[in-house]
Amino acid sequence: MRLVFIKILVLGGVMATLVVLACAKKGTPPGGPPDTTAPYVEEISPAGGSVDVDTGSHISIGFSEPMKKRTVETGVVVSPPCRWKKRYWEGLIYRLIPQSGLREDVTYLVSVSNKAEDSHGVAMKSTFVSGFSTGDTLAAGLISGAVRWKKMDVEGAVVFLFDAGDADSAAGFPSTEPRYVTLSGSRGVFEIPFVDTEKTYRVFAIIDKDLDSEYDEGENVGCYNGDVVFGEVPEIEGIDLTICGETLLGGIAGRIDTASVADTLVIAVTVMSIEDSSLVYQVRPEKSGVFEMKCVEPGLYGIRAFNDINSNLALDPGDSILVELPDTFRVDSCAEPPEVEIKFEHED
């Protein structure tokens, strides 16, 4: 017992001496300044943009500095999806070996989330995306946009690009294999390069709770309302997705002709379900008269424009209805939103 006590005293004495020496020494504390340099992907194999890649190839991602391995392992997405025989680290390189090799004549995307961190907890500045092909060409198409949820940008959302014919959103999230998968980065922005411009696509996104890069029941989902068609343009921007909840919803867009409306009126638009009276949505148009409603349950709706006297964005008993359109409008999940135009005359 005494020996243990003596050892503790000696250790305490050494520590006290070190503290005194450290306090006496002026300048940079031991260990140097904190690391604030963001890591990045320094090399990748197969190289980005390469073609005729052997189907027996492995995928290797080399980083600029030591990484928190778990943040990389859960932040790497390869599409089309692969089953891995082995995934392991070799120094700064993360290696992935496909279980049955790569497919023939296929374009692959490799994405690394901007949430991947170095050993000091500093994250990458942006999501890294690279592509290669086991065929002899790479498509030239590029699709970009942003993912939002509750009016906030979503970093690390998994974005899926499906062939339109394989994505029956009326049945929920598509059960078929996506053609491309990537991750949203800073400000929720995503880019999907090397897309075949001859095809028509549907775009979906999820908040991936279990970090497996696959949709699981109960995860929050969203979709771009409409098909994505290239036509003569090889790059398409503005494919923005709003994640609404655990089901895929739709939207309504329109414009109010306010040219003859008194400036004293506070105009708002209300949309009411014909089938379920509890479903009511309100929005205030922009100065131009343009309005858009997102996250609307599928179904039939009637539309009114009203004078929102107390500016609370709700149709109260004291508010006056200015216009009620005679037609109803159908909202479908992930479909092109119906375009509504509201015109009326107002006498001062």
C-alpha positions, 0 to 999 in steps of 0.5 A, spaced: 500 500 500 505 504 501 509 503 495 503 505 491 502 511 495 509 513 494 508 512 486 503 516 486 506 522 490 512 521 485 508 522 479 504 528 482 511 531 483 513 530 475 506 532 473 507 539 477 514 540 475 512 539 467 506 544 469 511 549 472 516 548 466 510 549 461 507 555 464 514 558 464 515 557 457 512 563 452 510 561 445 506 556 441 503 551 446 505 544 445 502 540 439 502 547 435 496 550 432 489 547 431 488 544 425 483 548 420 485 545 414 479 541 410 481 534 407 480 533 400 480 527 396 487 527 393 486 521 388 481 516 386 482 510 382 479 508 376 480 515 375 475 520 373 472 521 366 476 514 364 473 509 359 474 502 358 475 500 365 476 493 366 470 490 370 475 486 375 477 493 377 477 495 385 475 502 387 480 506 391 479 513 394 486 517 397 485 522 402 490 528 403 491 526 410 488 521 416 481 521 416 476 519 421 474 512 418 467 511 420 465 518 417 468 516 410 465 509 410 458 512 411 459 517 406 461 514 400 456 512 395 457 508 389 452 507 383 449 503 380 449 500 387 454 495 389 455 489 393 462 489 396 466 483 398 471 487 402 472 494 404 478 496 408 484 502 409 491 502 407 494 508 410 490 514 407 487 510 402 480 507 402 479 501 398 472 497 396 472 491 392 466 489 388 463 482 390 462 480 383 466 485 379 463 491 376 458 491 370 459 491 363 458 497 359 456 501 365 457 508 368 459 509 375 459 515 380 463 515 386 461 520 391 464 522 398 460 526 402 462 533 405 461 530 412 467 526 411 472 528 417 479 528 418 482 525 424 481 532 428 474 533 426 475 538 420 470 536 414 471 536 407 469 543 404 464 540 398 462 533 396 466 530 391 463 526 385 467 522 380 465 518 374 468 512 370 465 507 365 466 500 363 464 502 356 467 506 351 464 512 352 461 517 358 455 521 357 455 528 357 449 530 361 449 534 368 443 535 372 444 539 378 439 542 384 438 543 391 435 539 397 431 542 402 427 540 408 423 545 413 426 551 409 433 549 410 438 546 406 440 539 407 447 536 407 448 529 406 441 527 403 442 521 398 439 523 391 437 518 386 436 519 379 431 513 376 429 512 369 422 515 368 419 509 366 421 505 373 419 510 377 411 510 379 411 515 385 404 513 386 406 507 389 411 510 393 418 511 393 421 507 387 422 499 388 427 499 382 434 500 382 436 507 381 441 509 375 445 514 379 446 516 386 449 521 389 450 526 395 448 533 397 453 538 399 454 545 402 447 549 401 444 542 399 447 542 392 448 536 388 451 535 381 450 528 377 455 528 371 455 523 366 448 522 365 445 519 358 441 525 355 437 521 351 433 518 357 427 521 361 428 521 369 425 522 375 429 525 381 428 523 389 431 524 395 432 522 402 434 523 409 438 517 410 437 515 417 441 509 418 447 511 413 446 505 408 445 510 402 438 506 401 431 508 402 428 504 408 421 505 410 420 511 415 425 515 412 423 522 410 423 523 402 422 528 397 421 528 389 422 533 384 415 535 381 415 533 374 420 529 369 427 531 367 428 531 360 434 534 356 432 535 349 438 539 346 441 542 352 446 537 355 446 541 362 440 542 367 440 546 373 434 548 378 432 541 379 430 543 387 427 538 391 423 539 398 423 533 403 416 533 406 416 527 410 415 520 410 410 520 404 411 523 397 407 529 396 406 534 390 404 541 389 401 547 386 403 553 382 400 559 379 399 566 378 394 572 380 393 577 376 393 583 380 394 589 375 387 591 377 387 590 385 388 596 390 394 596 393 391 596 400 388 589 399 393 583 402 392 578 398 392 570 399 391 564 396 387 558 400 387 551 397 382 546 400 381 539 399 374 537 395 375 530 399 378 531 406 376 538 409 381 538 414 386 539 408 387 546 407 393 550 404 395 557 404 400 561 401 401 569 400 403 570 392 410 574 391 409 581 388 409 579 381 403 575 383 406 568 382 405 563 388 407 556 389 405 551 394 409 545 396 408 538 400 401 538 398 397 531 399 395 528 392 387 529 391 382 534 388 382 541 390 378 548 390 382 554 390 380 561 392 383 568 393 382 572 399 383 579 402 387 577 408 385 583 413 389 581 419 395 578 415 395 571 418 395 567 412 388 564 414 381 565 411 378 568 417 370 569 418 372 577 417 376 576 411 373 577 404 373 572 398 375 575 392 375 570 387 373 562 387 375 558 381 369 554 378 374 548 376 378 543 381 385 541 380 388 534 381 395 534 385 399 528 384 405 526 388 412 528 384 408 530 378 408 536 374 404 541 379 398 544 375 399 551 373 393 555 376 391 563 373 387 567 377 384 573 374 379 578 377 376 585 377 376 589 383 372 596 384 375 601 389 
